[in-house]
């Protein structure tokens, strides 16, 4: 026996004990230091009667295979890394490999059937070659578990185990039992959810009976409840703030205390998400650096928990309600899907940890030079284009020869997502581009559930999809209002009454410059028309949006974005005191003017725009947008976004909204009145 083979079980048992301790800690009410599980694992090195404890444990008969060891080692190392090495796709592959190999091997090895596949492990190349082919296929598919299988083949060549059989390098009983258990738990999650303990308890019990260590964390870990995550964060933040206070680091203490998001009742939070985690300039002493590092670690722990909740929400569309949930039907959301909740949790996780790779990939970002970018931006970076503050995105050759704009000729300005033809010069184009890009980022958080069907969103959150590019969207910026009216009158006879326009047939948004006198359209108009464009072009939609019915919601969603309000953490949307909602309240409460939803949802675009009550209706729909997005504790937000999907894809009918909300229009009318009448 070589030295490697002698020490392998010692190391493997040390990693297993560390994994057990780490998972068991998840069931504890307070977090433990990340180094403690590793320290416990080192116990296997303590000699007893001249031999390390790990060798005595090896005498129990359990030999850990290479894939299982790498899986639990990745789990142990995760707290010290920005993210686990094995992503969600690799962990799923690990589960299926362990389950499939154990089903193929162990029943026959125990006497079921006439052929024992274990014998194939002695042959050359046999099982090892099959594993190598599987590993190569996974690597070509971009799955890191393929590297694990190739590592098992290398270990077999080196004789790392005390066995010469290839099967022992690829699977072991503990690995097989826990992989099968993961699949069973996943399949029965909706029925057994309340009966199963936490991931830590599962792993602890598995090790105690010789069935598993940390592999239960691969596919079936129960997310930590939101309240528990918040409590853990508060405890960690309080301790960090006290350390900063004791060291006289007031600025750092204030940062830690102010990190948790404030409540925003009656509003939708939109979070500013940086492209990378940046250490503040005032962190300049070893003590501050240590506190900052612990602060970042606590944020990353919370981000991982939030993303687990986001993944659970993304999967909600496929979850059958339990008996208890069916008995409390009035308390559950009208729709089973929770796409908007998943996106909100995703955004929170990225605020805590901008480098959380699974969350970034779920949100369609890609990484370039240490920063996370939208796919459209990454393409420009890959092409070597340059972001010029005076000219937008330009090629390297254009950057090498500065040009002056020619009088009377439109300027082509390319931002991340828009191609702007500007008759008002580059400065006005740059101002327009900033507002358009802001609208894009806000829309992705506010209405991101609109872009994908729930099953597609689930695949994105599980890492089973690729980022999709959108745009560039087209926009035209006229020199002034007169040019705007003169050019667009042929498209829209009432253009003189507008401050901006998105015209579906040309797939172009039209504006005149911000700051153009008393008729300044303002940023809210840009946001309004850009939202129309994003809804129309971010997924495949019907060219006859809202023509038959439901057109009010198209305008309501655009009016809702006008309530965008800056905050310390980003922005908020909605609120009965922002945007056009105060006018809606005045129309309803003071004037008693209200068009019932039963009537409103039956109006198509032409009927609505010809209605003599149109000014009052526009006020009302702004209030309705706030109600459906934020009222009743966001009870109808998911239904409203799905209603927009049905309108834009041409599958809407007059009663669609009531069916999605699970109630009658009369009840929704009453709920809206209560929402607007609250002091």
N, C-alpha and C positions, 0 to 999 in steps of 0.2 A: 504494500500500500504506500503511495507517495504522500508527501506532507500535505499537499493540497486536499487530497481525499480525507485525510485525518482531521484537518481543521474545518472543512466545509460544514459538517453538522453543528460544530460549535458556533460558527458565525450564523448559520441559518436559525438555530434556536434563539440566539441573541436578538436577531431581527424579529422573530416571531413574538418573543416576550415584549419587545418594545412596541410592536404593532398592537398587541393585546392591551398594553397599558394606555396607549394613545387612544384607542377606540373606547376603552372603558371610561376614560376621562370625559368623553362626550356626554355621558349620562350624569356627570357631576354638575351641581348648580353653579360652580365657579370654575373658571379656566385654570389650568395648571401650567407651570413653566414648560416651554417646548422641549427643553433639554432633559426633563425628568424621565420620560419614557426611554430615551436613549441610555440614560444612566442605569435604569433598571435592566435593560437588555445586556449591559456589560457585566451583570452578575454571572453570566455563563462562563466568564473567564476566571472566576474564583476557583482555585484548586481545592479539591476535597480528596483526601487519600492519594495525593499526587497526580490527580487528573482533573481537568476543568469540569465544572458542573455541566457544561454543554455536552461533553462526551457521555456523562452519566445519563442525561436526558435522551441522548441518541440510542441508548440501550432500550428505550421503550418501544423501539421498532419503527418509528416514524422518520422517514427521509423526505425532506422537502425537495420538490422538483425545481428546476431552474426557473420556469415561468412563474410559479407561485412565489418563489423567493424574491424575484424582481418586483412582482406586484406589491408584496407587503413592504419591501424596501422602499418603493416609491411612496407608499403611504407614510412610512416613518420619516422620510426626508421632506415631505411636503411642507411642514411648518417652516423649514429653513430656506425654501425656494420661493420664487415669485409665483410659481404654479406647479402642480404635479407634472412629472415627465410624461406619464401615461394620461392622455386625454380621454374624453368620454368614449370615443370610438375605439380606442385601444383597450379600455377596460371592458367594453362590451365584447370585443373579440376574445379577451382573456376568459371571460365567463363562458362563452360558447365553446372555446377550445377545451377548457377543463371539463365541462359537462359532456361534450361529444366524445372526448378521448376516454373518459371514465366509463361511459355507457358502452363504448366499444370494447374496452379492455376487461373491466372487473367482473361483470356477470359471467363471462365465459371463463375467466381465470378461476372463478369459484366453482366451476363445474357445470354451468348452464350451457348445454350444447356440446358437440363433439370436438370442436376445434378451439384451441387455446391461442388467441392472438398474441399472447405474451412471447410466444416462441419467435414471432417475427422480429422482435427486438434484438435477437442475437445475430440475425442475418446481416449481410453487408451488400448493398446499402439499406434495403428494407425500410423500416419505420423512419430512420434518420433522414433518408432521402425524401420520403413523403413530407416530413416536417419541413425540410429545407425548401421544397417546392411551395408549400403553403406559406412559409415565411416570405419567400421572394414575391409571391402574388400579393400578399398584404402590403409589402413595402412599395410595390408598384402602384397600389391603390392608395398610398399615402397613410397607411395605418402603422403606427409604431410597434404594435404587437408583433409584426413581422420581424423586427430587429430582435425581439425577445426570443422568438423561435430560432433564429440564426445563432443567437448567443447560446442557446441550449445545445445546438449542434457543435459549436466550438468547445463547450464544456465537455461534451461527450468525447471529442477527440483528445482533450487534455486528460481525460480520466478523472474528472473532478469529484465524482461520486465513488463509493466503494463497490458499485455495481457496473457491469459491462453491458447491461441491457439498455437500449435506447429509450424504452418506455419510461424507465425510472428518471430519466433526465427531462421528460416532457410532461408527466402528470404524476400525481400521488393521491392517495386516498383522501387526505384532508382537502386538497385542492378540488378533487372531483365532487366530494360531498357538498362543499360550500358553493361551488359553481351551480350544481343542480338546485341547491336550496335557494340561490339567488333567482334562478329562473322561475321556480315555483312561487316564490314570494312576489315577484313582479307580476306573474300571471294572476295571482289571487289577491293583488293589492287592494282592490276595491272592497273585497269581502273581509279580508283579515287585517285591514289597516289598523283598527283600534286594538286588535289582539296582540300585535307584534310589539315587542319592546324596541328601544332605541338601537341604533347601529352598534353602540358600545356594548350594550347588554347582549345582543346577538353574538358578537364576536367573543365576548367573555365566556358565554355559555358554550360556544363551539369549541373553544380551546379546552375548557374544563372536561369535555367529553371526548376530546381527541378528534373533533370533527372539523374545526376551522380556527383560523385566527382572524386576520383582517379582511379576508376576501368577501365577507358579507357587505363590505363597503363598496364593492364594485358596481352593483347595479340596483340594489334594493334598499339603500339607506334611507331611513325616514328623515325628511328635512327637520331641522330644529325649528320649533314654533317661533313665530315672529316676536311674541312677548319675551320669550327666553333670550333670543338674540339681543333684543333691546336691553334687557336686564344685564346681560353679560357685558354689553358695551358700556353701560352706565357705570358698572363696577370698575372696569378697566380704565375708563376715562377719568373717573374720580381719583383713582390711584395715581395716574400719570400727571394729572393737574396738581395734586399735592406734591409730588416730586419736583415739578417745575416751580411751584411756589417756594418750596424749601430752598431751592437753589437760586432764588431771585430771578427766575426767567419768566417775567410777567407776560411777555408777548407770546411765548410758547404755551403758557398756562391758558391764556385767553383763546388761543387757537384750538386747543384740545377741548375746552369747555364749550366752545361755540360750534363744534363740528356737527353735532347731531342736528338733523333738519328740524326746524320749528314746525309746529302744526300750522296748517293752512285751511281751516274749515271753510267749506263752501267754494273751494278753489282747487284747480288742478296744478300740481307742482311740475315744473319743467326744469330739469337740472342742467347746469353747466358742467360738461364732462371734458376735462383736459385731454390732450393727446398723449400725455405721459405723466408719470408721477414726478413732480419737481420739488426738491428740497428748498424751503424758504431761505432767503439770503441771511436772515438773522440767526440761523443755526450755525454757530461758529466755534463752539467749545465742545470738548469731549463729553461733558455731562449733558449738554443740549442734544448732541448727536445720539447719545444712548437713549434719551427720552423719546426723541423723534423716531428712532428705529423701532422702539416698542409701540409707539403710536401707530406707525405704519403697519406693524405686525397685527395689532388689534383690528385695524381697519380691514386688513386682508382676511382675517378670520371672519369678520362680519360680512365681508363681500362674498366669501364662499358660501356662507349660510343664506344670504339673500339670493344668490344665484340658484341654489338648490330649491328655494321657494319659487323662484321664477320658472325653473324647469317643471316643477310640479304644476304650476298654473298653466304652462304651455301644454301640458298633457291633459288638462282637465276636460277637454272636449270628448275624450275617449273614456272617461271615468264614469262608471255606473253609480248612481246614488245608493248609499247604504239604506237599510231598513229604517234606521233612525232619521236619516235625512229625508226619506220619503214621508215619514210621519210628520215632519216639520216643513212641509212643502212651502208654507207661506214665508219661511225664514231664508230659503235658499234663493240665489240669484235667478232671474227669469231664464237665462241661458246657461247651459252647462259650460260653455267655453269661457275662458278667462284670458283672452289674448291681451287686452289692454292692461290687465293686472300684471301679466308676465313682463310686458315691456316696461311698466313702471318699476318693478322690482329689478329688472335688468339695469335700468338707469341708475338706481340707487347703488347697486353693487359696483358699477363702474365709477360712481362718484367716490366710493370708498377706496377702490383699487382700480385705477385707470389701466393697469396692466393685466387684468384678469382675462387670460386668453380665451377661455370658453365663452365668457360673456361678450367679449369683443367680436368673436366669430359669430355668435348668435345674432348680434346686432349688425352684421355685415361689414365690419371694419376689417382692414388689412394693415399689416405692420411694415413700415419702411423706415430704416435708419433710426430705430428705437422709438418711433412715434406711430400712433394708430391713426390711419387716414381712411376717408371714404374711398371705395374702389375707384371712383372717377378721378379722385386726386392722385391716387397711387399710379394709375395709368399714365398720368402726365409726368409724374416723377420718374417712372420707369423709362419714359421716352426721352428724358433729359430736359424737359421743358422747365422754364423758369417763371416763378411767380413775381412779376414786376408790379410794385405798388402803383405805378403810373399807367400801366398798360394791361394789367391782368396777366393771365397765363400766356406766355409767348415761347417760341422755340429758341434754342440756343443761338441759332444763326440770326434770328431777329434781335436777340439781346446784344449781339456783337455789333449791330449797326443801328443805333438809336435813330428814330424817325420822328419828325414833327407832324402832328395831324394837319391835313390839308383843309383849309376853310371850305365849308359847304359839303364836304364829303363825310358820310357816316363813319364813326369809329367802331371797329369790331372789338368788343371787350369780352374776354372769356374768363368766367369765374369757375369755381369747382363744378357747378351744376347748370349754369346758364350761359348761353351765348347771346350777348346783348349787342344790338345794332343801335348805336347812339348818335343822334343828330345834335346832341347837346354837349358833346365833348367828353374827354376821358374822366374828368373829375366828377361830373354828374353820373357817368356810367359806373364809376367805382362806388359812389354812394348808393345807387340802386342795387348793385351787386351785393353789397353788405346786407341790405335789408332782405333781399331774396334768399341769400344763404342762411340768414337767421330764420326765415320762415321755414326753410327746408328742415333745419335741425329741430325746431319746435314741433313742426308737423309730425316728424318721425316719432317723437315721444307722445304727442297728444293723440294721434290717429294711426300710429304704426300698425295696429291690428288690422287696418283696412288693406294693407298691401298683400297679405298672405292668407290663404285658407288656414284654418286651425291646424290641420294635419301637416301642412308645409311649415308653419311656425314651429310646431313640435320638432320636426326634423332639423330645422335651423338651430334650435336650442340644444339639440342632442349632438350637434356637430356633424350632421349628415347632409349638409347642403353647402353650396359654394356661394360666395358673395356675388350679387348681381348688380351690374352697373345700370344707372338710369341717366337719361339725358344725353347730350346737353339740351335743356329746355330753351325755347326761343323767347326772347323779349325784345321789344322795340321801345326806345326812349326818344320821343319827339323833342324838337328844340323848345317848344312852348305849347301852351294850351291851344292856340289858334291852329298850329300845324296838326296837332292831335285831332281836333274836331274836323278840319278840312279833309284829312286823309281817311278818317274812319266813318264819315257820314254815309258813305256808300255801303258800309257793312251794317251799321246800326243807326237808324234815323234819329234815335233819341240820344246820340252820343254826347251832345252838348250838356246833358244833365248828369253826365258821369265824370268821375275823376280818374278812372282807370278801367281797363277792360281785358278780360281773357276771352278770346274768340275761339271756340272749339274747332270750327272748320279749318282754321289756319294753324291751330295748336300754338298760338302765340299770345303772350301777355303784352298789353300796350300801356304806356305811361307817358307823362310829361314830367319835367324835373321837380324834385323836392325843392321847396323854397321859391316857387314861381308866383309870388304875390299872394293876394287874398284867396286865390283858388288853390293854394298849396294842398295837394292831395294827402300829404303826410304819410308817415310810415304805415299807418293802419290800412290805407288803401292798397299799398304795395302788398302787405301781408294778405289782405282779403283776396286780391286777384291771383296771387301766387298760390294760395290754398286751392282755388278753383283749378289751377293748372296741375298741381300735385295730385289732387283727387282724380283728375282726368287722365293723367299720364303715368302714374306710378304703378299701375297695373292695367291689364287689358279691360277696357270699358266700352260701353255702348255709345255710338255717336248720337243717340237720341235720349240722353240722360234727362230723366224727369219729364219727358214730353207727355206721358200718359197720366202720371200721378206722382205725388211725393216731392215735387220740385222745391217746396218750401225748405226742406232739410238741406238741399244743396246750398241755398243762400244762408241758412242758419249756421252751418258749419263755418262758412267764410266769415260771417259776422262774429262768431265766437272767437276767432283768432284776433279780432280787433281789441279784445280785452287784455292782450298781452301786457303784463306789468313787470318791470325789472325788480329783482330782489337780490339779497346778498348771496343766495345759493343758485341763482339763475333767473327764473321768471315764474309767474303764476298766470293761469288762464281762468277766466270765469269770475264769478262773484256778482251778486245782484247790484253792486255799486260801481261796476266797471263797464267799459264799452257802451253798448246801446241798451244794456239791461235796465238802467234806471228809467229810460223812456218806456220800456215795456211795462215796468211796474206802475208808472204814471198812467199809461193807457188803461191798464187793468183795474187798478185800485181807485184811481181818482176819476177816470172817465167811464169806467165800466165797459170798455170796448174789448171784445174778445171773440175770435173766430174759433169755434170748437174744433178739436182735432179730427173728429169724424169728417167734417167738411174740408178742413185744410189738407188732410192727407189724400183726398180725392182730387185735388187740383193739379193739373199739369202746368207746364211752363207758360203756355199761351194764356190759359185761363187765369193764372195767378197774376201775370204781368198786366192783364187787361182789367183786373178787378179794381173798382173805384176805391176800395179800402186799402190799396196797396201800401201807402205810407204807414198806416196803422199796423198792417200785417208785418211789415219789415221790423217794426219795433217789437211786435209780439214774438216773432221767430227768434230774435236775439235772446229774449227771456226764455223761450222754450229750449234753445240750445244750452243755456246755462242749467236749466232744470234737468235735462236728460244727461248732461255730462257730469253734473255735480250734486244735483238734488237727491233727496232720499238716501243720503250717504252713498252716492254713486251707484245706486241700485240699478239704474237703467243705462249706465254708460256703455256697457258691452252691447246691449240691445240697440242703442242708437248708432253705434259704429257699424254694426251688422246691417242695420237699416240703410245706411249710406252705401254699403257694399251692394245691397239688393237694388238700390236706385241706379247706381252707376253701372251695374252689369245688366240692367234691363229685366230683372226678375222680380220687380216690386208690384204689389197690388194695393188697393186702398186700405186693406185691413192688415197689411204686413207688420206695421209698427205695433199694433195692439197685440198681435200674436207673438211677436218677439218679446214684448214686455210681459206677456202672460197675464194681461188684465184688459179691461174694456177701455175704450176711449173716454167714456164718461168718468171712470175712476181716475184716469190720467189727467183729465181736465181739472177735477177736484184737487188732485195732488199738486198740480201746477199752481192753482190759486193759493193753496196753503203755502207753497214755497215762496211765492212773490209777496204774500201778505205778512210774512214774518218780519218783526221789527229789526 
